[in-house]
Amino acid sequence: MNSIINGIKALNSSEKHKKSNLKNIYHEKQKKELCALHSLNNLFQDDFYTKAKLDQICIELCPQEWLNPHRGILGRGNYNINIIMKALQLRDHEAIWFDKRR
């Protein structure tokens, strides 16, 4: 979060800083139903995850399911939170589940 705030401050400082900071920010635009894929890659600032890698995680979580409950029915993405959490674990990170109702 601090790097984002520092990046925003730097963008406001000068034209030279604007150009140099924009080159360092990795961003994938949303395509199809691959929100989780783009979010993970944007978070880690590289293109580590692919649709094939996330599909493989789905299969690992439910190897016997013909219709995998962790992704969209047509296989175009739409991965659920279990896939995101497993993908984070594979990179030695974790998601902390927050429920404001408690």
Backbone as a chain_set.jsonl record, in Angstrom:
{"seq": "MNSIINGIKALNSSEKHKKSNLKNIYHEKQKKELCALHSLNNLFQDDFYTKAKLDQICIELCPQEWLNPHRGILGRGNYNINIIMKALQLRDHEAIWFDKRR", "coords": {"N": [[0.821, -1.182, 0.0], [1.96, 1.217, 0.773], [3.775, 1.589, -1.311], [2.067, 2.167, -3.402], [0.935, 4.593, -2.557], [3.27, 6.15, -2.429], [3.921, 6.033, -5.121], [1.792, 7.491, -6.213], [2.255, 10.024, -5.092], [4.704, 10.585, -6.31], [3.91, 10.73, -8.955], [2.667, 13.159, -9.029], [4.698, 14.992, -8.787], [6.678, 15.788, -10.884], [7.081, 16.027, -14.483], [9.102, 14.344, -15.445], [9.333, 12.449, -13.377], [6.788, 11.39, -13.54], [6.76, 9.972, -15.979], [8.781, 8.032, -15.534], [7.81, 6.551, -13.324], [5.415, 5.5, -14.301], [6.31, 3.645, -16.143], [7.194, 1.633, -14.523], [5.026, 0.441, -13.336], [3.133, -2.421, -13.396], [0.377, -3.509, -15.208], [-2.491, -5.271, -15.995], [-5.155, -5.186, -18.205], [-8.657, -5.774, -17.849], [-9.95, -8.728, -19.204], [-12.369, -10.708, -20.709], [-13.724, -13.111, -18.475], [-11.718, -13.072, -16.552], [-11.003, -11.935, -14.072], [-9.779, -12.675, -11.612], [-7.309, -13.702, -12.45], [-6.087, -11.415, -13.649], [-6.084, -9.702, -11.456], [-4.384, -11.036, -9.633], [-1.949, -11.06, -11.083], [-1.557, -8.301, -11.345], [-1.312, -7.623, -8.674], [1.082, -8.971, -7.949], [2.747, -7.798, -9.719], [3.709, -8.897, -12.147], [3.572, -11.247, -14.915], [3.017, -13.842, -13.941], [0.909, -15.703, -13.392], [-1.274, -17.637, -15.427], [-4.154, -18.402, -17.458], [-4.176, -21.137, -17.809], [-2.644, -22.008, -15.585], [-4.306, -21.263, -13.44], [-6.544, -22.796, -14.071], [-5.423, -25.31, -13.664], [-5.068, -25.256, -10.893], [-7.756, -25.323, -10.16], [-8.416, -27.915, -10.976], [-6.739, -29.396, -9.307], [-7.916, -28.854, -6.83], [-10.439, -29.977, -7.099], [-10.386, -32.754, -8.399], [-12.049, -34.804, -9.388], [-14.338, -33.725, -10.382], [-16.538, -33.103, -13.023], [-17.884, -30.788, -13.823], [-16.387, -28.167, -12.671], [-16.516, -26.67, -9.512], [-15.102, -24.391, -8.878], [-14.697, -22.575, -10.869], [-16.082, -20.798, -13.692], [-18.896, -22.161, -15.501], [-18.533, -22.516, -18.245], [-15.83, -22.551, -18.527], [-14.357, -20.228, -18.917], [-13.039, -18.716, -17.104], [-13.838, -16.725, -14.364], [-13.156, -17.401, -11.7], [-13.371, -18.617, -8.326], [-13.031, -17.502, -4.867], [-11.512, -19.441, -3.572], [-9.619, -20.274, -5.436], [-8.119, -17.974, -5.779], [-7.07, -17.71, -3.179], [-5.529, -20.074, -2.994], [-3.703, -19.612, -5.069], [-2.362, -17.4, -4.026], [-1.148, -18.639, -1.818], [0.654, -20.303, -3.126], [2.603, -18.532, -3.794], [3.715, -17.907, -1.429], [2.087, -16.195, 0.142], [-0.826, -14.946, 1.826], [-4.371, -14.73, 2.147], [-6.436, -12.929, 4.271], [-9.401, -13.655, 5.649], [-12.084, -11.508, 5.952], [-14.862, -10.636, 7.768], [-17.274, -8.45, 8.196], [-19.566, -8.708, 9.625], [-19.142, -9.874, 12.054]], "CA": [[0.0, 0.0, 0.0], [2.848, 2.371, 0.809], [4.349, 1.805, -2.632], [1.04, 2.812, -4.217], [0.863, 5.987, -2.114], [4.489, 6.801, -2.895], [3.793, 6.162, -6.568], [0.866, 8.584, -6.496], [2.961, 11.262, -4.766], [5.727, 10.81, -7.336], [3.248, 11.111, -10.193], [2.291, 14.555, -8.93], [5.854, 15.854, -8.568], [7.207, 16.392, -12.108], [6.853, 15.234, -15.695], [10.131, 13.309, -15.503], [8.944, 11.399, -12.435], [5.57, 10.759, -14.038], [7.097, 8.994, -17.01], [9.57, 6.921, -14.989], [6.979, 5.716, -12.449], [4.425, 4.779, -15.093], [6.977, 2.516, -16.773], [7.444, 0.603, -13.525], [3.772, -0.138, -12.858], [2.61, -3.494, -14.247], [-1.08, -3.518, -15.144], [-3.223, -6.008, -17.022], [-6.551, -4.772, -18.331], [-9.641, -6.84, -17.726], [-10.377, -9.434, -20.408], [-13.331, -11.791, -20.489], [-14.078, -13.349, -17.068], [-10.447, -13.428, -15.919], [-10.734, -10.951, -13.021], [-8.837, -13.221, -10.629], [-6.015, -13.777, -13.113], [-5.524, -10.068, -13.78], [-5.854, -9.168, -10.109], [-3.177, -11.668, -9.085], [-0.776, -10.556, -11.799], [-1.369, -6.895, -10.972], [-0.831, -7.611, -7.294], [2.483, -9.395, -7.915], [3.475, -6.967, -10.68], [4.293, -9.658, -13.252], [2.599, -12.118, -15.582], [3.286, -15.184, -13.432], [-0.256, -16.572, -13.538], [-1.962, -17.732, -16.709], [-5.425, -19.103, -17.343], [-3.849, -22.562, -17.653], [-2.219, -22.251, -14.2], [-5.476, -21.19, -12.56], [-7.345, -23.991, -14.365], [-4.751, -26.432, -13.008], [-5.419, -25.162, -9.468], [-9.141, -25.808, -10.065], [-8.39, -29.377, -11.091], [-6.117, -29.922, -8.086], [-8.863, -28.743, -5.719], [-11.565, -30.884, -7.359], [-9.964, -33.553, -9.557], [-13.079, -35.731, -9.862], [-15.538, -33.006, -10.809], [-16.643, -32.769, -14.445], [-18.164, -29.352, -13.748], [-15.595, -27.724, -11.53], [-17.221, -25.617, -8.775], [-14.218, -23.26, -8.593], [-14.617, -21.687, -12.036], [-17.319, -20.689, -14.462], [-19.372, -23.397, -16.116], [-18.023, -22.625, -19.611], [-14.378, -22.606, -18.488], [-13.783, -18.964, -19.385], [-12.53, -17.969, -15.961], [-14.795, -16.536, -13.277], [-12.645, -18.229, -10.607], [-13.862, -18.193, -7.02], [-12.035, -17.073, -3.878], [-10.622, -20.562, -3.247], [-8.533, -20.268, -6.414], [-7.275, -16.823, -5.433], [-6.356, -18.018, -1.945], [-4.523, -21.091, -3.309], [-2.68, -18.943, -5.883], [-1.567, -16.606, -3.09], [-0.334, -19.577, -1.039], [1.734, -20.799, -3.979], [3.641, -17.504, -3.828], [4.026, -17.646, -0.014], [1.256, -15.117, 0.664], [-2.126, -15.445, 2.261], [-5.491, -13.796, 2.26], [-7.112, -13.009, 5.571], [-10.829, -13.505, 5.417], [-12.673, -10.493, 6.824], [-16.314, -10.635, 7.764], [-17.656, -7.32, 9.038], [-20.758, -9.029, 10.43], [-18.724, -10.377, 13.37]], "C": [[0.868, 1.25, 0.0], [3.45, 2.654, -0.555], [3.345, 2.473, -3.561], [0.948, 4.287, -3.859], [2.088, 6.754, -2.573], [4.459, 7.006, -4.4], [2.887, 7.31, -6.958], [1.526, 9.922, -6.205], [3.985, 11.602, -5.846], [5.098, 11.251, -8.648], [2.873, 12.582, -10.195], [3.485, 15.5, -8.894], [6.373, 16.527, -9.832], [6.952, 15.479, -13.29], [7.861, 14.097, -15.815], [9.771, 12.15, -14.586], [7.699, 10.673, -12.913], [5.912, 9.658, -15.024], [7.84, 7.798, -16.425], [8.717, 6.017, -14.111], [5.949, 4.926, -13.235], [5.046, 3.577, -15.788], [7.159, 1.365, -15.801], [6.185, -0.077, -13.007], [3.286, -1.18, -13.862], [1.101, -3.511, -14.098], [-1.645, -4.317, -16.314], [-4.66, -5.509, -17.036], [-7.447, -6.001, -18.283], [-10.0, -7.402, -19.098], [-11.291, -10.571, -19.992], [-13.7, -11.903, -19.009], [-12.836, -13.734, -16.265], [-10.037, -12.412, -14.857], [-9.667, -11.443, -12.045], [-7.426, -13.267, -11.211], [-5.348, -12.406, -13.177], [-5.229, -9.448, -12.418], [-4.587, -9.739, -9.492], [-1.915, -11.142, -9.765], [-0.507, -9.091, -11.491], [-0.827, -6.776, -9.556], [0.665, -7.932, -7.232], [3.361, -8.659, -8.925], [4.267, -7.771, -11.703], [3.222, -10.568, -13.847], [2.82, -13.587, -15.211], [2.12, -16.14, -13.696], [-0.838, -16.482, -14.942], [-3.299, -18.418, -16.469], [-5.167, -20.596, -17.119], [-3.419, -22.892, -16.219], [-3.404, -22.215, -13.244], [-6.413, -22.369, -12.813], [-6.743, -25.226, -13.691], [-5.038, -26.442, -11.504], [-6.841, -25.667, -9.258], [-9.182, -27.329, -10.075], [-7.783, -30.011, -9.844], [-7.087, -29.885, -6.905], [-10.047, -29.699, -5.872], [-11.254, -31.76, -8.566], [-11.057, -34.447, -10.151], [-14.316, -35.045, -10.431], [-15.499, -32.696, -12.297], [-16.951, -31.281, -14.598], [-17.481, -28.828, -12.492], [-16.282, -26.557, -10.82], [-16.382, -24.359, -8.518], [-14.028, -22.31, -9.769], [-15.947, -21.7, -12.767], [-17.633, -21.96, -15.236], [-18.822, -23.601, -17.532], [-16.497, -22.642, -19.677], [-13.679, -21.351, -18.975], [-13.183, -18.139, -18.26], [-13.571, -17.929, -14.866], [-14.435, -17.437, -12.088], [-13.157, -17.709, -9.268], [-12.699, -17.908, -6.065], [-11.071, -18.197, -3.5], [-9.417, -20.606, -4.187], [-7.573, -19.124, -6.107], [-6.441, -17.13, -4.193], [-5.254, -19.061, -2.186], [-3.384, -20.478, -4.127], [-1.78, -18.073, -5.003], [-0.638, -17.503, -2.271], [0.845, -20.102, -1.848], [2.885, -19.796, -4.093], [4.0, -17.053, -2.415], [3.339, -16.397, 0.534], [-0.054, -15.73, 1.128], [-3.142, -14.328, 2.246], [-6.103, -14.002, 3.629], [-8.577, -12.681, 5.339], [-11.384, -12.508, 6.44], [-14.175, -10.516, 6.654], [-16.778, -9.551, 8.721], [-18.891, -7.592, 9.889], [-20.385, -9.481, 11.827], [-18.268, -9.273, 14.258]], "O": [[0.56, 2.226, -0.683], [3.624, 3.814, -0.931], [3.732, 3.265, -4.42], [0.889, 5.141, -4.744], [1.972, 7.881, -3.054], [4.917, 8.033, -4.901], [3.167, 8.027, -7.918], [1.378, 10.863, -6.985], [4.117, 12.758, -6.247], [5.679, 12.055, -9.377], [2.772, 13.191, -11.261], [3.295, 16.715, -8.964], [6.5, 17.751, -9.847], [6.645, 14.299, -13.121], [7.506, 13.0, -16.246], [9.893, 10.989, -14.978], [7.569, 9.465, -12.711], [5.41, 8.54, -14.915], [7.551, 6.659, -16.79], [8.895, 4.8, -14.155], [5.637, 3.791, -12.873], [4.361, 2.577, -16.002], [7.27, 0.216, -16.231], [6.278, -1.081, -12.3], [3.053, -0.868, -15.029], [0.591, -3.528, -12.977], [-1.314, -4.066, -17.473], [-5.302, -5.422, -15.99], [-7.04, -7.109, -18.631], [-10.313, -6.658, -20.028], [-11.011, -11.299, -19.04], [-13.962, -10.889, -18.361], [-12.893, -14.612, -15.404], [-8.861, -12.063, -14.752], [-8.752, -10.697, -11.697], [-6.46, -12.91, -10.536], [-4.185, -12.255, -12.805], [-4.23, -8.747, -12.255], [-3.802, -9.005, -8.892], [-0.933, -10.817, -9.099], [0.649, -8.682, -11.387], [0.019, -5.927, -9.276], [1.423, -7.248, -6.544], [4.573, -8.873, -8.977], [5.369, -7.379, -12.085], [2.103, -10.644, -13.338], [2.808, -14.462, -16.077], [2.325, -17.257, -14.17], [-0.889, -15.415, -15.554], [-3.54, -18.954, -15.387], [-5.862, -21.239, -16.331], [-3.79, -23.941, -15.692], [-3.499, -23.044, -12.339], [-7.015, -22.89, -11.874], [-7.474, -26.087, -13.204], [-5.228, -27.503, -10.91], [-7.108, -26.366, -8.28], [-9.892, -27.95, -9.284], [-8.259, -31.046, -9.378], [-7.078, -30.789, -6.07], [-10.594, -30.174, -4.877], [-11.8, -31.535, -9.646], [-10.975, -34.806, -11.325], [-15.235, -35.71, -10.907], [-14.54, -32.097, -12.783], [-16.338, -30.598, -15.418], [-17.965, -29.037, -11.38], [-16.599, -25.554, -11.459], [-16.897, -23.37, -7.997], [-13.274, -21.343, -9.668], [-16.822, -22.518, -12.484], [-16.739, -22.733, -15.579], [-18.662, -24.74, -17.971], [-15.928, -22.737, -20.764], [-12.525, -21.409, -19.401], [-12.853, -16.97, -18.461], [-14.124, -18.96, -14.48], [-15.288, -18.14, -11.544], [-13.354, -16.506, -9.097], [-11.532, -18.06, -6.426], [-9.924, -17.926, -3.142], [-8.313, -20.945, -3.761], [-6.355, -19.294, -6.17], [-5.244, -16.844, -4.16], [-4.161, -18.938, -1.634], [-2.219, -20.798, -3.894], [-0.569, -18.02, -5.215], [0.525, -17.163, -2.057], [1.924, -20.32, -1.297], [4.006, -20.166, -4.445], [4.523, -15.956, -2.22], [3.935, -15.636, 1.296], [-0.345, -16.893, 0.849], [-2.808, -13.146, 2.322], [-6.263, -15.135, 4.083], [-8.935, -11.588, 4.898], [-11.173, -12.657, 7.644], [-14.694, -10.428, 5.541], [-16.683, -9.72, 9.936], [-19.227, -6.801, 10.771], [-21.238, -9.473, 12.715], [-17.882, -9.52, 15.401]]}, "num_chains": 1, "name": "protein.A"}
